[in-house]
Amino acid sequence: MSFPQVSIIGGGAWGTAIAHHLACKGVAPVIWTFEKEVADDINRHNVNSRFLVEIELNRDIRATTDLAVACKAGIIFFVVPSLSGISMYPCSLIGKSY
């Protein structure tokens, strides 16, 4: 797998919508999601039936549960919930502090 130029950290509705918009503009983003089922759904069926129902996603979107792969991108969008420190979870995995 080659490393993405753009990654979206967070496979919920907002992260998926941003990835879809970017892909429609010619950028092939990678979405990092905690849920393997969400990644499989995006990769196999071009949908995120858990968080963005009834939207067929651009085929250039790829999803991963491997945060190290997603964090190799030159541009990273953090689109994760802010409640209970969830937003700091991905940063802690890559050794960043914000």
Steps between C-alpha positions, in 0.01 A plus 500: 500500500636841410469774755219752455548869436189581704358311795189549704528380857144404584261286299174648624254706297715815481824319423334291232331805346832686484669198342221473242527869413878478461472187284245671275758780455772257390675434832511134609472518880543232762262487796625362830225344705507313827223267383617219270142454375492862378832462318385177338169659397678792333764285329269224378172679428585873474257585778513586869169345602563564869558876495400635155201299391381485136801681350706318238859609551756585238702190409831681558446502879690238697456422868742354751513410866878545496565845643869488403401473133257790524751721681754479217292751302620851441157638591298354787147601597404413858126441492433309822261561791629736765309347792690319774841558345423280201656760272838455669501122452646501146763755605608286791553202268741691280681667789374853436374738762274791413 
